[in-house]
């Protein structure tokens, strides 16, 4: 399964963006923008749009089901030059799920995570039939009241002292701060949406009896030794598609080559490690009768392997046998060179050599687990610091004021208590944040150093696999010979072959038998003549 893509961005007027243009692009429709006083159309996109719709919460006007009406209304209510117009999400759709089920998957996700919270979701599924189906989702950023009127994104809140009174600044103004009216912009929402999408997709894959699963966490948080590539962007991607090499493209190619090398090495170590352990067990069984005999070298196995191969070439042509013999010599030479370079002589030393790499991969796995623990701890510490002012504010004023404030900030207060419970269970205080960040940086440095060590020494997978193939072939041959019973082997040794008579002896016997028959006939013939007379 390809690496899942889940990108979240905000469309802002300060960046020259237009909500109407964004909807026209993803839907492939011609939409008129009242703010720009121009028609927005991307007709070339219409062919790749497989499905599209606008999902409304119950309190939204039905007219907003028309995307032109919806996004022009958004443009009208946003007065500032730097207003945030919409939240855009692009999600890759898994090819393992049939294409006719993609829209159901998208609608279920949007309804559960966005529309049920009061957002309007405008989506369009794109598929160029190039193996990269994906969905574009545009979300409104302002809440609505029961009548479908837009509400403010934030409100002004006055800071209070310990007596519940407003605090006057030296300028004469009251001290205040801005609070969002909804939590849609909270940073933890991105992680919630990603994990919810992954859970939904994995649930569908499970129902389809598909073994593949997606994980939208970073490679670092998953504990994987894969280095992430850099996003190309439309301009660079277009240049690369035209065959023009770019700096970012070259960097990504280096990363891809590095990741491929590390993953292939990990696969090789896992495969060879088990085969070597099995070979050592067979070697112990075969050497049980002669324990005093030293452990054979890997080159001895290769020589025996070549001998076995040579015995099976009796019916080959002379040219074929000559060519095979040359290849045997090359194989032996490459194995001896590899053994000399890596200082590996016996099967046991081969196991220890491979085990060194296995230990490094195990260490990377432990680093991933430790990194996840640190990230969780840091998340709760940061959450504690961020929400502490809200908790302190909830304790100010009269009981009725505190109750109203707590009701308005129930979710934040619950999140703070959750973080506080985690900190107490793990003996953490806000002062531990700097220490944990330093530990996280040290882990990242260790991971980078181990990855560099893994690929610095080329162990040549072809030679490694050929060595273990030779060992297994020789051990199989030796085991087949050892299965002959001793008494049977002795009887076969003592049995003498029957002596075959020569041609001259057979002719002499035939001549003697013929002469005897002639003499017998001559003796009987006179007696018959006398009786007749």
C-alpha distance (Angstrom), angle and dihedral (degrees) to the residues before:
residue distance angle dihedral
X1 . . .
X2 3.80 . .
X3 3.78 119.7 .
X4 3.84 106.5 -82.2
X5 3.79 117.2 -114.4
X6 3.80 121.6 -147.4
X7 3.81 113.5 162.7
X8 3.81 123.7 178.7
X9 3.80 122.3 -168.7
X10 3.81 139.4 157.2
X11 3.80 122.2 -122.7
X12 3.81 107.5 -138.5
X13 3.79 132.0 -175.4
X14 3.81 90.1 -139.1
X15 3.79 87.8 66.2
X16 3.80 91.9 53.9
X17 3.81 92.3 -104.0
X18 3.79 127.4 148.7
X19 3.78 125.5 -156.2
X20 3.81 91.6 -150.9
X21 3.81 91.1 50.8
X22 3.80 90.8 49.2
X23 3.79 92.3 52.6
X24 3.81 91.7 45.5
X25 3.80 91.0 52.2
X26 3.78 96.5 51.0
X27 3.81 96.3 39.5
X28 3.82 97.3 42.5
X29 3.84 89.6 -132.0
X30 3.80 131.4 132.1
X31 3.82 106.2 -113.2
X32 3.79 128.2 179.8
X33 3.81 116.9 -135.7
X34 3.80 113.2 -148.2
X35 3.80 91.2 -168.2
X36 3.82 93.5 55.5
X37 3.81 95.0 29.9
X38 3.79 89.8 -135.2
X39 3.78 140.8 105.6
X40 3.78 115.8 -104.1
X41 3.78 115.7 -155.0
X42 3.79 138.0 157.2
X43 3.80 101.2 179.6
X44 3.82 92.4 168.7
X45 3.84 88.3 67.1
X46 3.79 94.9 58.3
X47 3.82 93.6 81.3
X48 3.80 93.7 60.5
X49 3.83 96.5 46.2
X50 3.80 107.0 105.4
X51 3.82 98.8 174.0
X52 3.81 138.6 -4.9
X53 3.79 140.3 173.9
X54 3.80 145.3 151.9
X55 3.82 116.4 -119.0
X56 3.83 116.4 -154.9
X57 3.80 131.1 -163.0
X58 3.86 115.0 -127.6
X59 3.84 94.3 -98.8
X60 3.83 96.2 51.4
X61 3.84 119.9 102.2
X62 3.79 113.0 -101.5
X63 3.82 89.5 -129.0
X64 3.80 88.3 70.4
X65 3.80 88.5 71.8
X66 3.82 82.9 83.4
X67 3.81 105.1 78.6
X68 3.81 94.1 -148.9
X69 3.80 90.7 55.6
X70 3.80 92.1 43.6
X71 3.78 99.7 51.6
X72 3.79 95.1 39.7
X73 3.82 86.6 55.6
X74 3.80 88.7 51.6
X75 3.81 91.2 49.4
X76 3.85 90.7 50.9
X77 3.80 95.7 51.4
X78 3.81 93.3 47.7
X79 3.82 103.1 79.6
X80 3.80 102.5 166.2
X81 3.80 124.4 93.6
X82 3.80 89.5 -127.8
X83 3.79 98.5 40.4
X84 3.80 119.0 149.3
X85 3.80 105.7 -124.2
X86 3.80 105.9 -176.5
X87 3.76 145.2 -16.2
X88 3.81 112.2 -115.9
X89 3.79 124.6 -156.4
X90 3.80 127.2 -175.3
X91 3.81 116.3 -168.3
X92 3.79 128.6 -177.3
X93 3.80 113.0 -129.4
X94 3.82 116.4 -138.4
X95 3.80 115.8 -113.6
X96 3.80 88.6 -147.5
X97 3.83 88.3 73.3
X98 3.85 112.6 70.9
X99 3.79 113.9 -104.0
X100 3.80 92.5 -121.8
X101 3.82 88.8 63.0
X102 3.81 96.4 51.0
X103 3.81 96.1 88.3
X104 3.80 92.7 49.7
X105 3.81 88.6 51.7
X106 3.81 92.3 50.1
X107 3.79 94.7 45.9
X108 3.79 92.3 49.5
X109 3.81 91.2 50.3
X110 3.81 94.7 46.6
X111 3.79 93.4 45.9
X112 3.80 93.9 49.9
X113 3.81 100.5 40.9
X114 3.82 104.4 30.3
X115 3.80 117.5 11.7
X116 3.81 94.1 46.7
X117 3.84 87.7 55.4
X118 3.82 93.1 53.7
X119 3.82 102.0 -93.2
X120 3.80 125.4 127.8
X121 3.82 112.3 -129.0
X122 3.81 121.9 -154.1
X123 3.82 110.8 -173.8
X124 3.79 139.0 175.3
X125 3.83 127.4 -176.1
X126 3.82 115.0 -141.7
X127 3.79 126.7 -162.8
X128 3.80 125.5 168.1
X129 3.83 88.4 179.2
X130 3.79 88.8 -115.0
X131 3.80 94.2 119.0
X132 3.82 94.1 -92.5
X133 3.83 110.1 99.1
X134 3.81 112.8 169.7
X135 3.79 141.6 163.4
X136 3.80 130.1 -128.0
X137 3.82 115.8 -149.6
X138 3.82 125.8 -172.1
X139 3.81 117.3 -166.8
X140 3.79 130.3 -166.8
X141 3.82 115.2 -121.0
X142 3.81 101.8 -156.6
X143 3.81 123.3 78.4
X144 3.83 122.2 -129.7
X145 3.74 132.9 -139.1
X146 3.81 124.6 -128.2
X147 3.80 91.2 -83.4
X148 3.79 95.2 52.0
X149 3.79 97.1 -103.5
X150 3.77 118.9 144.0
X151 3.79 115.3 -107.2
X152 3.83 129.2 -155.8
X153 3.80 117.9 -84.3
X154 3.80 91.3 -137.6
X155 3.78 141.1 11.0
X156 3.77 136.1 -147.2
X157 3.80 114.5 -108.8
X158 3.81 122.7 -169.2
X159 3.79 117.8 -134.5
X160 3.79 114.7 -123.7
X161 3.76 131.7 -151.8
X162 3.82 125.8 -131.0
X163 3.81 89.5 -79.5
X164 3.79 93.4 53.4
X165 3.83 93.6 -106.7
X166 3.79 125.9 132.7
X167 3.79 117.2 -101.1
X168 3.81 117.7 -123.1
X169 3.79 118.1 -145.9
X170 3.84 124.3 -142.4
X171 3.80 87.6 -103.7
X172 3.78 89.6 62.0
X173 3.82 94.3 -110.6
X174 3.77 123.8 118.6
X175 3.79 116.4 -104.6
X176 3.79 110.1 -111.7
X177 3.78 144.8 154.4
X178 3.78 136.6 -153.7
X179 3.81 122.7 -108.6
X180 3.78 127.3 -171.0
X181 3.79 114.4 -116.0
X182 3.82 90.4 -142.3
X183 3.80 132.6 29.6
X184 3.81 96.0 -128.8
X185 3.81 91.6 112.6
X186 3.81 96.0 51.9
X187 3.80 112.4 124.4
X188 3.79 93.4 -129.6
X189 3.82 89.6 61.6
X190 3.79 90.7 74.0
X191 3.79 91.4 57.6
X192 3.80 90.9 44.5
X193 3.82 92.1 53.1
X194 3.81 92.5 46.1
X195 3.79 94.1 49.7
X196 3.83 91.7 44.2
X197 3.81 90.6 52.6
X198 3.80 91.1 48.5
X199 3.82 91.2 49.4
X200 3.80 91.9 49.1
X201 3.82 93.7 48.0
X202 3.80 93.0 45.5
X203 3.79 89.7 50.1
X204 3.81 90.0 54.2
X205 3.81 91.5 46.6
X206 3.79 90.3 51.8
X207 3.81 91.4 52.6
X208 3.81 88.3 51.4
X209 3.84 90.2 52.6
X210 3.79 89.3 -118.1
X211 3.80 115.5 152.0
X212 3.82 93.6 -153.7
X213 3.83 119.9 103.2
X214 3.80 133.1 -176.1
X215 3.79 127.7 -136.6
X216 3.81 118.3 -169.2
X217 3.79 94.4 -169.1
X218 3.78 116.9 109.9
X219 3.81 117.9 -92.0
X220 3.80 87.6 -112.1
X221 3.81 92.9 55.6
X222 3.80 90.9 45.6
X223 3.79 89.5 55.0
X224 3.79 92.9 -119.5
X225 3.78 123.8 146.8
X226 3.83 91.6 -137.3
X227 3.81 118.0 121.4
X228 3.84 112.7 -138.7
X229 3.78 119.6 -123.2
X230 3.80 124.4 -126.2
X231 3.81 120.6 -104.3
X232 3.81 109.0 -106.8
X233 3.77 100.3 -152.9
X234 3.82 124.4 -144.5
X235 3.82 96.5 -76.5
X236 3.81 95.9 49.6
X237 3.80 91.9 40.5
X238 3.81 89.7 53.7
X239 3.82 91.4 50.5
X240 3.81 91.9 48.4
X241 3.81 90.6 48.9
X242 3.82 88.3 54.7
X243 3.81 89.7 54.3
X244 3.83 95.2 -104.5
X245 3.80 111.5 138.6
X246 3.81 116.3 -134.3
X247 3.78 133.9 -169.2
X248 3.80 92.1 -114.0
X249 3.79 90.9 46.8
X250 3.81 91.8 51.0
X251 3.80 90.3 48.8
X252 3.79 91.3 51.3
X253 3.80 90.8 48.5
X254 3.79 89.5 53.8
X255 3.81 90.2 49.9
X256 3.81 91.8 48.1
X257 3.81 90.6 50.2
X258 3.81 90.4 48.4
X259 3.81 92.9 49.2
X260 3.81 91.8 46.7
X261 3.79 90.6 51.4
X262 3.81 93.6 48.8
X263 3.82 93.5 45.9
X264 3.82 92.5 47.1
X265 3.80 89.7 48.9
X266 3.80 90.8 50.5
X267 3.79 91.1 49.4
X268 3.82 90.8 48.3
X269 3.81 93.2 49.3
X270 3.81 92.4 50.0
X271 3.81 92.3 48.3
X272 3.81 98.5 42.1
X273 3.80 94.4 40.8
X274 3.80 93.2 62.5
X275 3.80 93.7 42.1
X276 3.81 91.4 51.9
X277 3.81 91.6 50.2
X278 3.80 89.9 51.6
X279 3.81 91.0 47.3
X280 3.81 91.9 52.0
X281 3.81 90.8 52.6
X282 3.82 90.7 51.8
X283 3.81 90.3 46.6
X284 3.82 90.3 54.8
X285 3.81 90.8 50.9
X286 3.80 93.3 48.7
X287 3.81 92.4 47.2
X288 3.80 94.1 47.2
X289 3.86 91.3 95.8
X290 3.80 92.6 50.5
X291 3.82 107.3 30.6
X292 3.80 92.0 160.2
X293 3.77 91.2 64.2
X294 3.83 111.0 99.7
X295 3.79 120.1 -114.4
X296 3.81 109.7 -90.6
X297 3.77 120.9 -113.9
X298 3.78 121.5 -114.4
X299 3.80 87.8 -114.4
X300 3.83 88.9 57.8
X301 3.78 89.1 57.6
X302 3.80 90.1 50.8
X303 3.82 91.8 50.2
X304 3.82 91.3 50.5
X305 3.81 89.7 45.3
X306 3.81 90.1 54.3
X307 3.81 89.9 49.0
X308 3.82 91.2 52.4
X309 3.77 90.4 48.3
X310 3.80 91.4 48.3
X311 3.81 91.8 53.8
X312 3.78 90.0 57.8
X313 3.79 93.8 55.0
X314 3.82 98.6 69.9
X315 3.79 92.6 113.6
X316 3.81 94.6 45.2
X317 3.77 121.5 107.0
X318 3.79 119.1 -98.5
X319 3.82 92.3 -108.9
X320 3.81 92.2 50.2
X321 3.81 91.7 49.4
X322 3.79 90.9 50.1
X323 3.79 92.6 50.0
X324 3.82 91.6 47.6
X325 3.81 90.9 50.3
X326 3.80 90.5 53.6
X327 3.81 89.7 51.7
X328 3.81 89.8 50.0
X329 3.80 90.5 54.9
X330 3.82 91.1 48.0
X331 3.81 90.9 50.3
X332 3.79 92.4 50.8
X333 3.79 90.8 47.5
X334 3.82 93.6 50.4
X335 3.81 91.7 48.3
X336 3.81 93.1 49.2
X337 3.82 90.3 47.5
X338 3.81 90.7 49.7
X339 3.82 92.0 47.8
X340 3.80 91.2 49.9
X341 3.80 94.3 47.3
X342 3.81 95.2 48.4
X343 3.83 95.5 33.5
X344 3.79 92.1 -123.7
X345 3.81 116.7 144.3
X346 3.80 111.9 154.7
X347 3.78 136.2 35.8
X348 3.82 90.1 -104.0
X349 3.80 91.3 53.9
X350 3.80 88.0 47.2
X351 3.80 89.1 56.0
X352 3.81 92.0 49.3
X353 3.82 90.2 48.9
X354 3.80 92.9 53.3
X355 3.81 90.8 40.9
X356 3.81 89.6 60.6
X357 3.80 89.9 63.0
X358 3.79 92.0 43.4
X359 3.81 89.1 54.8
X360 3.80 90.0 53.6
X361 3.80 92.1 52.3
X362 3.81 89.4 47.8
X363 3.80 88.2 52.0
X364 3.81 90.5 52.1
X365 3.78 88.9 52.6
X366 3.81 91.1 51.9
X367 3.80 90.3 47.8
X368 3.81 88.8 53.9
X369 3.81 91.8 52.6
X370 3.79 92.1 46.8
X371 3.80 90.9 47.6
X372 3.81 90.5 52.5
X373 3.81 90.0 51.7
X374 3.81 91.2 51.2
X375 3.81 92.4 47.3
X376 3.80 90.8 51.8
X377 3.80 91.5 49.4
X378 3.81 92.5 47.0
X379 3.79 91.0 48.4
X380 3.82 91.4 55.6
X381 3.82 92.4 44.7
X382 3.81 91.6 50.7
X383 3.80 90.3 45.5
X384 3.80 89.3 51.3
X385 3.81 92.7 52.7
X386 3.81 93.2 44.3
X387 3.81 95.6 50.2
X388 3.82 98.9 36.7
X389 3.85 93.2 91.6
X390 3.82 89.9 54.1
X391 3.81 90.5 50.9
X392 3.80 91.3 48.9
X393 3.79 91.2 48.0
X394 3.83 90.5 50.9
X395 3.84 89.0 62.6
X396 3.80 95.3 54.9
X397 3.78 128.6 92.0
X398 3.77 131.1 15.2
X399 3.79 123.2 -27.7
X400 3.80 92.2 -101.7
X401 3.81 90.6 51.0
X402 3.79 91.5 48.5
X403 3.80 91.5 48.9
X404 3.80 93.2 50.7
X405 3.79 92.0 46.6
X406 3.83 91.5 48.8
X407 3.81 91.1 51.1
X408 3.80 90.7 51.7
X409 3.83 92.1 49.0
X410 3.78 100.2 34.4
X411 3.81 94.4 127.9
X412 3.81 93.6 49.7
X413 3.79 92.2 47.7
X414 3.81 91.9 49.5
X415 3.79 90.3 49.7
X416 3.81 90.4 50.5
X417 3.80 91.9 51.4
X418 3.81 90.4 49.8
X419 3.80 90.9 53.4
X420 3.79 91.3 45.2
X421 3.83 91.2 53.1
X422 3.80 90.3 50.8
X423 3.80 92.1 49.6
X424 3.78 92.8 50.0
X425 3.81 92.7 46.7
X426 3.82 90.3 52.3
X427 3.82 97.4 37.9
X428 3.81 93.2 -116.3
X429 3.79 129.7 153.6
X430 3.82 131.0 -175.5
X431 3.81 87.6 -100.9
X432 3.83 89.4 67.1
X433 3.81 93.6 68.2
X434 3.81 95.8 87.8
X435 3.80 91.6 47.5
X436 3.81 92.9 50.1
X437 3.81 91.7 48.4
X438 3.80 90.1 52.7
X439 3.82 90.5 49.7
X440 3.80 89.7 50.7
X441 3.81 91.0 52.5
X442 3.81 90.4 49.1
X443 3.81 90.6 52.2
X444 3.80 90.6 50.8
X445 3.81 89.8 52.2
X446 3.82 91.1 49.4
X447 3.80 91.3 49.8
X448 3.79 91.4 50.8
X449 3.81 91.8 47.9
X450 3.83 93.7 50.0
X451 3.81 91.6 47.7
X452 3.79 89.6 51.9
X453 3.81 90.8 50.5
X454 3.79 92.3 48.8
X455 3.78 94.7 58.6
X456 3.82 98.5 31.9
X457 3.82 93.7 81.7
X458 3.79 116.2 51.7
X459 3.80 108.7 -145.4
X460 3.85 92.8 -174.5
X461 3.84 104.5 -126.0
X462 3.83 92.0 -150.6
X463 3.82 93.2 59.3
X464 3.82 92.7 42.1
X465 3.79 92.6 52.5
X466 3.83 91.7 45.2
X467 3.81 91.4 52.8
X468 3.78 93.8 53.6
X469 3.84 89.9 44.1
X470 3.82 89.2 55.7
X471 3.81 91.7 47.8
X472 3.80 93.4 50.1
X473 3.83 93.0 46.9
X474 3.84 93.0 50.4
X475 3.80 92.5 45.4
X476 3.79 90.9 50.9
X477 3.80 90.6 51.3
X478 3.82 92.2 47.4
X479 3.80 91.0 48.3
X480 3.81 91.6 52.4
X481 3.82 90.5 52.2
X482 3.80 91.7 47.6
X483 3.81 91.4 55.1
X484 3.90 91.7 71.7
X485 3.85 108.1 105.6
X486 3.86 116.0 -118.5
X487 3.86 96.0 -126.7
X488 3.77 91.0 48.6
X489 3.79 91.2 48.6
X490 3.84 90.1 49.7
X491 3.82 92.9 49.3
X492 3.78 90.2 49.8
X493 3.79 90.2 50.1
X494 3.85 94.7 49.2
X495 3.78 95.4 44.0
X496 3.85 109.4 104.9
X497 3.73 119.5 -147.2
X498 3.84 116.6 -114.7
X499 3.82 113.7 -99.5
X500 3.75 111.9 -116.6
X501 3.89 118.6 -142.4
X502 3.74 119.2 -122.5
X503 3.81 124.7 -116.1
X504 3.80 91.8 -110.8
X505 3.78 91.4 54.9
X506 3.77 91.7 49.9
X507 3.84 91.1 50.1
X508 3.82 91.4 48.7
X509 3.80 91.2 52.4
X510 3.79 92.0 47.7
X511 3.83 90.8 50.1
X512 3.81 92.2 49.9
X513 3.79 92.0 49.2
X514 3.83 90.5 50.0
X515 3.82 93.2 49.8
X516 3.80 91.5 49.7
X517 3.77 91.2 52.2
X518 3.81 92.4 50.5
X519 3.83 91.6 50.5
X520 3.75 91.1 50.9
X521 3.77 91.6 52.5
X522 3.82 92.0 49.3
X523 3.80 91.8 52.0
X524 3.80 93.7 52.4
X525 3.84 98.2 43.7
X526 3.96 98.7 69.0
X527 3.80 91.2 51.3
X528 3.79 90.0 56.0
X529 3.87 91.3 51.2
X530 3.88 93.8 51.6
X531 3.78 92.2 53.6
X532 3.80 91.1 51.4
X533 3.76 92.6 54.2
